[in-house]
Amino acid sequence: MQPRRVAVLGGGPGGLYAARLFKLAFPSCEVAVHEQGEPNTTFGFGVGLAAGTQRKLAAADPDTLRDLVAAGRRHDMTLRVGGHVARVRNDRLIGVARTELLAILQRHAEKAGVILNFGARRSAAELDADLVVAADGVGSATREQGPFGARIEPGRGLYLWCGAEFALDDAVFAPVRTEHGVFVTHAYPYGTGHSTFLIETDEDTWRRAGFDVTPGDTDSDEVSLQYLADAFAEQLRGHRLIGNRTRWSRFRTVHCERWSAGKTVLLGDAAHTAHFSIGSGTKLAMEDAIGLVEALRATGDRPSAFAAYEAARRPAVERLQELARRSRLWWESFPSRMHLPVERLMVAYMTRAGNVPLERFAATSPDVVSAALTQYAGTPPPADGLVDWVLDQPAAPPEDLVTIDDVVTDPWDETGDAVVARAREAREQGAPGFRFTGPGDRGAVLTRLDLAERVRLEAGGVILVAGPAALREDLAAGLVSARADLIEETA
């Protein structure tokens, strides 16, 4: 398809990148970006670009990627709990200042011939274009006013974005326990001399700290920023937390039944979101832009192009959304795991969503995994065959385990509460523990391990999880991560 005129709603990373790619692919096409904000103003701090995203950007537009990498800061990742540290090497990950990211994308869009319009709110209906790309973010007016079948799921926890004027050595995940409860930071360096600090907590802790009282008409929640600066003083090294429209929020996961209608197509957060702990709105939006332009180049008409774009991108997006859902649930329940040695906790973190197999993690971080396995088994692991070694550790289940075969989606919702209540009652009546069984598909087994972990922590007893031998790596990770005590392999 050869578009004559393309209008992009939204001057964020996805919109700017899509506009540039459109102009590069269709030089005779008029491409214009419409951003309601003013130029050189943005909200937020740093943006992370993982290795996989960098590879895709390199194939689509190496010139832009070259400038992004030059502006970014590479770093490893650490988990710090109670003075103990586990480090994972990941030097392909870079953090880029959002202001610099947008400046680079604006510059490259204009270099390609894109027209940039700022300072006016526009709608898809009023734009004179034969194709409108709605990249207007998680609060997309285009999506809400159109027939896209949007569904939004709010998370249970609360979080806020803030920053600090110094560069951390690595990305840091660190919990702190205050008189009100546990807060956790996801922090990472970006650019020169700056770091992002995303901080989250559960609702009960948030309320006990008094944060449910709406602050005044200030730009940011200064009361929370001061409280958290004191709580994370060690991580901040004497620096203060700075805000930029920093307010407590619940993460909103956006799903849409369809991504296009008429001449309008959704892109990035307007169409879908994935929790910040595993997903990246910037990553998804820029990869959407690549997929949309590829679909338009390969097809002869707009409906076919939109259908091809969605068919190509939806499976990857939905897979990431499911990984992000599992990751969100893990982080929302994180404080219950702080008793674990930091190396076992790092294994639990890396395997929380089922995206990183145990042996692959061991290949990239052998010191961390070896320490975790030694803590689990009480003896050092072999050099090879880690999954077999974990599952072959001698242990015999007690008799009369109570079977739990409930099929749940979220182990921490009301259905999970009911399972825990029954388990507690069974324990009071003398049950030695529980045998968790159910469907053999991978999603069900991963959820079963999470449910088993919750019962293990809240009701106690010996926990056995049954699962097919084909999922031995997931089952072994469950043992090392303290989600279960015993495994029963099934056919």
C-alpha positions as CSV (number, residue, x, y, z in Angstrom):
1,M,0.0,0.0,0.0
2,Q,1.2,3.5,-0.9
3,P,-0.3,6.0,1.5
4,R,-0.6,9.6,0.4
5,R,-1.0,11.3,3.7
6,V,-0.3,9.8,7.2
7,A,-1.2,11.6,10.5
8,V,0.2,10.4,13.8
9,L,-1.6,11.3,17.0
10,G,1.0,11.5,19.8
11,G,4.6,12.6,19.9
12,G,5.9,10.0,22.2
13,P,8.6,7.4,21.2
14,G,6.1,5.2,19.3
15,G,4.5,8.0,17.4
16,L,7.8,9.7,16.4
17,Y,9.4,6.4,15.4
18,A,6.4,5.3,13.4
19,A,6.4,8.7,11.6
20,R,10.1,8.3,10.7
21,L,9.7,4.8,9.4
22,F,6.7,5.8,7.3
23,K,8.7,8.6,5.7
24,L,11.7,6.3,5.0
25,A,9.5,3.6,3.5
26,F,7.2,6.0,1.5
27,P,9.3,9.1,0.6
28,S,6.5,10.7,-1.4
29,C,4.0,10.4,1.5
30,E,3.2,13.4,3.6
31,V,3.7,12.4,7.3
32,A,2.7,14.7,10.2
33,V,2.9,14.2,13.9
34,H,0.3,15.9,16.1
35,E,1.4,16.3,19.8
36,Q,-0.8,18.2,22.3
37,G,2.2,19.0,24.5
38,E,4.9,21.6,23.8
39,P,8.2,20.6,22.3
40,N,11.1,19.9,24.7
41,T,8.8,19.1,27.6
42,T,8.2,15.6,28.8
43,F,7.3,13.7,31.9
44,G,9.2,10.8,33.3
45,F,12.9,10.0,33.8
46,G,14.7,7.1,32.1
47,V,13.7,4.5,29.5
48,G,15.3,1.1,29.3
49,L,16.1,-0.6,26.0
50,A,16.9,-4.3,26.2
51,A,19.1,-6.3,23.8
52,G,16.3,-7.8,21.9
53,T,14.7,-4.4,21.2
54,Q,18.0,-3.0,20.1
55,R,18.4,-5.8,17.6
56,K,15.0,-5.0,16.1
57,L,15.8,-1.3,16.0
58,A,19.2,-2.0,14.4
59,A,17.5,-3.9,11.5
60,A,14.8,-1.3,11.0
61,D,16.8,2.0,11.4
62,P,20.4,1.7,12.4
63,D,21.0,5.4,12.3
64,T,18.5,6.1,15.1
65,L,19.7,3.2,17.2
66,R,23.3,4.5,16.9
67,D,22.3,7.8,18.5
68,L,20.2,6.1,21.2
69,V,23.0,3.8,22.3
70,A,25.5,6.7,22.3
71,A,23.1,8.6,24.6
72,G,22.4,5.7,26.9
73,R,24.2,4.1,29.8
74,R,24.9,0.3,30.0
75,H,24.5,-1.4,33.3
76,D,24.2,-4.8,35.0
77,M,21.4,-5.7,37.5
78,T,21.5,-6.3,41.2
79,L,19.1,-7.4,43.9
80,R,19.9,-6.1,47.4
81,V,18.2,-7.4,50.5
82,G,19.3,-6.9,54.0
83,G,22.9,-6.0,53.1
84,H,23.3,-9.0,50.8
85,V,23.7,-8.5,47.0
86,A,23.2,-10.8,44.0
87,R,24.4,-9.5,40.6
88,V,23.3,-10.5,37.2
89,R,25.5,-9.5,34.2
90,N,23.4,-7.8,31.5
91,D,25.5,-5.2,29.9
92,R,23.5,-5.0,26.7
93,L,20.7,-3.3,28.7
94,I,20.9,0.5,28.4
95,G,19.1,3.4,30.1
96,V,18.3,6.5,28.1
97,A,16.9,9.8,29.5
98,R,13.3,10.2,28.2
99,T,14.1,13.8,27.2
100,E,17.1,12.7,25.2
101,L,15.2,9.8,23.6
102,L,12.5,12.1,22.4
103,A,15.0,14.7,21.2
104,I,16.8,12.0,19.1
105,L,13.5,10.7,17.7
106,Q,12.3,14.2,16.9
107,R,15.6,15.0,15.2
108,H,15.5,11.9,13.1
109,A,11.9,12.3,12.2
110,E,12.5,15.8,10.9
111,K,15.6,14.7,9.1
112,A,13.4,12.2,7.2
113,G,10.9,14.9,6.3
114,V,8.2,14.4,8.9
115,I,6.2,17.5,9.9
116,L,6.0,18.0,13.7
117,N,3.1,19.9,15.1
118,F,2.9,20.7,18.8
119,G,0.6,22.5,21.3
120,A,-2.9,21.5,20.0
121,R,-5.2,18.6,20.8
122,R,-6.4,16.8,17.6
123,S,-8.7,13.9,17.0
124,A,-8.6,11.2,14.4
125,A,-11.9,12.4,12.8
126,E,-10.7,15.9,12.1
127,L,-7.4,15.0,10.5
128,D,-7.2,15.1,6.7
129,A,-5.3,11.8,6.1
130,D,-5.9,8.5,4.5
131,L,-4.3,6.8,7.5
132,V,-4.3,7.9,11.2
133,V,-1.9,6.2,13.7
134,A,-3.2,6.7,17.2
135,A,-0.1,6.6,19.4
136,D,-1.7,8.7,22.1
137,G,-0.8,6.6,25.1
138,V,-2.4,4.6,27.9
139,G,-5.1,7.2,28.3
140,S,-5.8,7.3,24.6
141,A,-8.9,9.4,23.7
142,T,-8.9,7.8,20.3
143,R,-9.2,4.3,21.9
144,E,-11.9,5.4,24.3
145,Q,-14.0,7.1,21.7
146,G,-13.7,4.3,19.1
147,P,-15.0,0.8,18.5
148,F,-11.9,-1.0,19.7
149,G,-13.4,-3.1,22.5
150,A,-11.1,-1.8,25.1
151,R,-10.8,-3.5,28.5
152,I,-8.6,-2.1,31.3
153,E,-7.4,-4.2,34.3
154,P,-6.0,-2.2,37.3
155,G,-3.4,-3.7,39.5
156,R,-3.7,-4.1,43.2
157,G,-0.4,-2.5,44.2
158,L,0.5,1.2,43.9
159,Y,3.6,2.8,42.4
160,L,5.2,6.1,41.6
161,W,8.0,7.3,39.3
162,C,10.7,9.5,40.6
163,G,14.4,10.2,40.0
164,A,17.7,11.2,41.5
165,E,20.5,13.4,40.3
166,F,23.3,10.8,40.4
167,A,24.0,7.6,38.4
168,L,23.7,4.2,40.1
169,D,26.4,1.7,39.2
170,D,23.8,-0.9,38.2
171,A,20.1,-1.4,38.0
172,V,18.9,-2.1,41.6
173,F,15.9,-4.0,43.0
174,A,15.8,-3.3,46.7
175,P,13.1,-3.6,49.4
176,V,13.1,-1.6,52.6
177,R,11.0,-2.3,55.6
178,T,9.5,0.8,57.3
179,E,7.2,1.1,60.3
180,H,4.3,1.0,57.9
181,G,5.4,-1.9,55.7
182,V,7.6,-2.8,52.8
183,F,8.4,-0.5,49.8
184,V,10.4,-1.8,46.9
185,T,12.4,0.2,44.4
186,H,13.2,-0.7,40.8
187,A,16.0,1.8,40.0
188,Y,18.5,2.2,37.2
189,P,21.0,4.7,35.8
190,Y,20.4,6.6,32.6
191,G,22.4,9.2,30.7
192,T,25.0,11.0,32.6
193,G,24.5,11.6,36.3
194,H,20.8,10.5,36.7
195,S,18.8,7.5,37.8
196,T,15.2,6.5,37.7
197,F,13.6,5.3,40.9
198,L,10.3,3.5,40.5
199,I,8.9,2.6,44.0
200,E,5.9,0.4,44.7
201,T,4.1,-1.0,47.7
202,D,0.9,-2.8,48.6
203,E,-2.3,-0.9,49.4
204,D,-2.3,-1.7,53.2
205,T,1.2,-0.2,53.5
206,W,0.3,2.7,51.4
207,R,-2.7,3.5,53.6
208,R,-0.8,3.0,56.9
209,A,1.8,5.5,55.6
210,G,-1.0,8.0,55.1
211,F,-0.5,8.3,51.3
212,D,-4.2,7.7,50.6
213,V,-4.7,11.4,51.7
214,T,-4.6,13.4,48.4
215,P,-1.8,15.9,48.5
216,G,-2.3,19.6,47.6
217,D,-2.1,21.1,44.2
218,T,1.6,20.7,43.9
219,D,3.2,19.2,40.7
220,S,4.3,16.1,42.6
221,D,3.5,14.3,45.9
222,E,6.3,15.9,47.9
223,V,5.2,14.3,51.2
224,S,5.7,10.8,49.6
225,L,9.0,11.8,48.0
226,Q,10.4,12.9,51.3
227,Y,9.2,9.8,53.1
228,L,10.7,7.6,50.5
229,A,14.0,9.5,50.3
230,D,14.4,8.8,54.0
231,A,13.4,5.1,53.5
232,F,15.8,4.6,50.6
233,A,18.6,6.8,52.0
234,E,21.2,4.0,51.6
235,Q,20.3,3.5,47.9
236,L,20.2,7.2,47.3
237,R,23.6,7.9,48.9
238,G,22.6,11.2,50.3
239,H,20.7,12.5,47.3
240,R,17.1,13.5,47.3
241,L,14.3,12.1,45.2
242,I,13.0,14.4,42.6
243,G,9.5,14.3,41.1
244,N,8.0,15.1,37.7
245,R,4.2,14.9,38.1
246,T,5.0,12.1,40.5
247,R,1.8,10.7,42.0
248,W,0.8,7.2,43.2
249,S,-0.9,5.1,40.6
250,R,-2.1,1.6,39.9
251,F,-0.8,0.0,36.8
252,R,-3.4,-0.3,34.1
253,T,-3.2,-3.3,31.7
254,V,-4.9,-2.3,28.5
255,H,-6.4,-5.0,26.1
256,C,-8.3,-4.2,22.9
257,E,-10.5,-6.6,20.9
258,R,-9.3,-4.9,17.7
259,W,-6.5,-2.5,17.0
260,S,-8.0,-0.7,13.9
261,A,-11.2,0.8,12.7
262,G,-11.7,2.6,9.4
263,K,-8.7,4.6,8.7
264,T,-7.4,4.6,12.3
265,V,-5.0,2.1,13.8
266,L,-3.8,1.9,17.4
267,L,-0.1,1.7,18.3
268,G,1.8,1.2,21.6
269,D,0.1,1.9,24.9
270,A,-3.1,3.0,23.1
271,A,-3.6,-0.6,22.1
272,H,-1.9,-2.5,24.9
273,T,0.2,-2.2,28.0
274,A,2.5,-4.6,29.9
275,H,3.6,-4.1,33.5
276,F,6.8,-2.1,33.9
277,S,8.5,-5.0,35.8
278,I,8.9,-7.0,32.6
279,G,7.4,-4.9,29.8
280,S,8.3,-1.6,28.3
281,G,5.8,0.7,26.7
282,T,8.6,2.2,24.7
283,K,9.8,-1.2,23.5
284,L,6.3,-2.4,22.5
285,A,5.4,0.9,20.8
286,M,8.6,1.1,18.7
287,E,8.3,-2.6,17.7
288,D,4.6,-1.9,16.8
289,A,5.9,0.9,14.5
290,I,8.2,-1.5,12.8
291,G,5.5,-4.1,12.3
292,L,2.9,-1.5,11.1
293,V,5.2,-0.1,8.4
294,E,6.3,-3.6,7.3
295,A,2.6,-4.6,6.9
296,L,1.8,-1.5,4.8
297,R,4.8,-2.2,2.5
298,A,3.7,-5.8,2.0
299,T,0.0,-5.4,1.3
300,G,-2.1,-3.6,-1.3
301,D,-4.8,-1.9,0.7
302,R,-5.5,-0.4,4.2
303,P,-7.8,-3.1,5.6
304,S,-5.3,-5.9,4.6
305,A,-2.4,-3.9,6.0
306,F,-4.1,-3.4,9.3
307,A,-5.1,-7.0,9.6
308,A,-1.5,-8.1,8.7
309,Y,-0.1,-5.7,11.3
310,E,-2.3,-7.0,14.1
311,A,-1.8,-10.7,13.1
312,A,1.9,-10.2,13.2
313,R,2.1,-8.2,16.5
314,R,-0.7,-9.5,18.6
315,P,0.8,-12.9,19.5
316,A,4.1,-11.3,20.7
317,V,2.2,-8.6,22.6
318,E,-0.2,-11.1,24.3
319,R,2.7,-13.3,25.2
320,L,4.5,-10.4,26.8
321,Q,1.3,-9.3,28.6
322,E,1.0,-12.7,30.1
323,L,4.6,-12.7,31.3
324,A,4.0,-9.2,32.6
325,R,0.9,-10.3,34.4
326,R,2.7,-13.1,36.2
327,S,5.6,-10.7,37.0
328,R,3.1,-8.1,38.4
329,L,1.5,-10.6,40.7
330,W,5.0,-11.7,41.9
331,W,6.0,-8.2,42.7
332,E,2.7,-7.4,44.4
333,S,3.4,-10.3,46.8
334,F,7.1,-9.7,47.0
335,P,7.4,-8.9,50.8
336,S,6.4,-12.4,51.7
337,R,9.7,-13.7,50.2
338,M,12.2,-11.5,51.9
339,H,13.2,-14.3,54.3
340,L,14.9,-16.1,51.4
341,P,18.7,-15.8,50.9
342,V,19.3,-13.2,48.2
343,E,20.6,-15.8,45.6
344,R,17.5,-17.9,45.9
345,L,15.4,-14.8,45.7
346,M,17.2,-13.8,42.5
347,V,16.4,-17.2,41.1
348,A,12.8,-16.7,42.1
349,Y,12.8,-13.3,40.5
350,M,14.4,-14.5,37.2
351,T,12.0,-17.5,36.9
352,R,8.9,-15.7,38.2
353,A,7.1,-15.5,34.8
354,G,8.5,-18.6,33.2
355,N,10.5,-16.7,30.7
356,V,14.0,-17.6,31.8
357,P,14.8,-21.3,32.1
358,L,16.9,-22.3,35.1
359,E,19.8,-23.8,33.1
360,R,19.9,-20.8,30.8
361,F,20.1,-18.5,33.8
362,A,22.8,-20.7,35.3
363,A,24.8,-20.4,32.0
364,T,24.8,-16.5,32.2
365,S,25.0,-16.2,36.0
366,P,26.8,-19.3,37.3
367,D,27.8,-17.8,40.7
368,V,24.3,-16.7,41.6
369,V,22.7,-20.0,40.6
370,S,25.4,-22.2,42.2
371,A,25.0,-20.3,45.5
372,A,21.2,-20.7,45.3
373,L,21.4,-24.4,44.6
374,T,23.8,-24.9,47.4
375,Q,21.5,-23.1,49.8
376,Y,18.6,-25.2,48.5
377,A,20.3,-28.6,48.8
378,G,23.0,-28.0,51.4
379,T,25.7,-29.2,49.0
380,P,27.3,-27.7,45.9
381,P,25.7,-28.6,42.6
382,P,27.4,-30.4,39.7
383,A,28.7,-28.5,36.7
384,D,26.1,-30.0,34.4
385,G,22.6,-31.5,34.6
386,L,21.3,-29.0,37.1
387,V,17.6,-29.7,36.6
388,D,18.1,-33.5,37.1
389,W,20.2,-32.8,40.1
390,V,17.6,-30.6,41.7
391,L,14.8,-33.0,41.1
392,D,16.8,-36.0,42.3
393,Q,17.5,-34.6,45.8
394,P,16.3,-37.3,48.2
395,A,13.0,-36.6,49.9
396,A,9.9,-38.6,50.6
397,P,6.4,-37.0,51.1
398,P,4.6,-37.6,54.3
399,E,1.4,-39.7,54.2
400,D,-2.0,-38.2,54.0
401,L,-1.2,-35.0,52.1
402,V,-4.4,-33.1,51.4
403,T,-5.1,-32.7,47.7
404,I,-5.7,-29.3,46.3
405,D,-6.8,-29.3,42.7
406,D,-8.4,-25.8,42.4
407,V,-7.8,-24.1,39.1
408,V,-7.2,-20.4,39.6
409,T,-6.0,-17.6,37.4
410,D,-4.7,-15.3,40.1
411,P,-3.4,-17.1,43.3
412,W,-3.7,-13.8,45.2
413,D,-7.4,-13.0,44.4
414,E,-10.5,-14.2,46.2
415,T,-10.2,-17.7,44.8
416,G,-6.7,-17.9,46.2
417,D,-7.9,-16.5,49.5
418,A,-10.5,-19.4,49.7
419,V,-7.8,-22.0,49.0
420,V,-5.6,-20.6,51.8
421,A,-8.5,-20.5,54.2
422,R,-9.2,-24.2,53.6
423,A,-5.6,-25.0,53.9
424,R,-5.3,-23.3,57.3
425,E,-8.4,-25.2,58.5
426,A,-6.9,-28.5,57.3
427,R,-3.6,-27.7,59.1
428,E,-5.5,-26.9,62.3
429,Q,-7.1,-30.4,62.0
430,G,-3.7,-32.0,61.7
431,A,-3.0,-32.2,58.0
432,P,0.8,-32.5,57.4
433,G,0.7,-30.7,54.1
434,F,-0.8,-30.5,50.6
435,R,-0.5,-32.0,47.2
436,F,-1.3,-29.6,44.4
437,T,-2.5,-31.1,41.1
438,G,-4.5,-30.1,38.1
439,P,-4.1,-29.5,34.3
440,G,-0.8,-30.2,32.7
441,D,-0.5,-27.2,30.4
442,R,2.4,-24.9,31.2
443,G,0.3,-21.9,32.2
444,A,-1.6,-24.1,34.7
445,V,1.5,-25.5,36.2
446,L,3.2,-22.1,36.6
447,T,0.1,-20.8,38.4
448,R,-0.1,-24.0,40.5
449,L,3.4,-23.4,41.7
450,D,2.4,-19.8,42.6
451,L,-0.7,-21.0,44.5
452,A,1.4,-23.6,46.3
453,E,3.9,-21.0,47.3
454,R,1.2,-18.8,48.8
455,V,-0.2,-21.8,50.8
456,R,3.3,-22.7,51.9
457,L,3.9,-19.2,53.2
458,E,0.5,-18.6,54.8
459,A,-0.7,-22.0,56.0
460,G,2.6,-24.0,56.3
461,G,3.1,-27.7,56.0
462,V,4.9,-29.8,53.4
463,I,4.0,-28.7,49.8
464,L,4.1,-31.1,46.9
465,V,3.4,-29.9,43.4
466,A,2.5,-32.4,40.6
467,G,3.4,-31.6,37.0
468,P,4.3,-33.3,33.7
469,A,7.9,-34.4,33.2
470,A,8.0,-32.2,30.1
471,L,8.0,-29.2,32.4
472,R,10.9,-30.4,34.6
473,E,12.8,-27.2,34.3
474,D,9.8,-25.2,35.6
475,L,9.3,-27.7,38.4
476,A,13.0,-27.5,39.4
477,A,12.9,-23.7,39.4
478,G,9.9,-24.0,41.7
479,L,11.9,-26.0,44.3
480,V,14.9,-23.7,44.2
481,S,12.6,-20.6,44.5
482,A,10.8,-22.1,47.5
483,R,7.5,-22.3,45.8
484,A,7.3,-26.0,46.7
485,D,9.1,-28.6,48.9
486,L,8.6,-31.6,46.7
487,I,7.8,-32.4,43.1
488,E,5.8,-35.3,41.7
489,E,6.4,-35.8,38.0
490,T,3.4,-37.0,36.0
491,A,3.1,-38.3,32.4
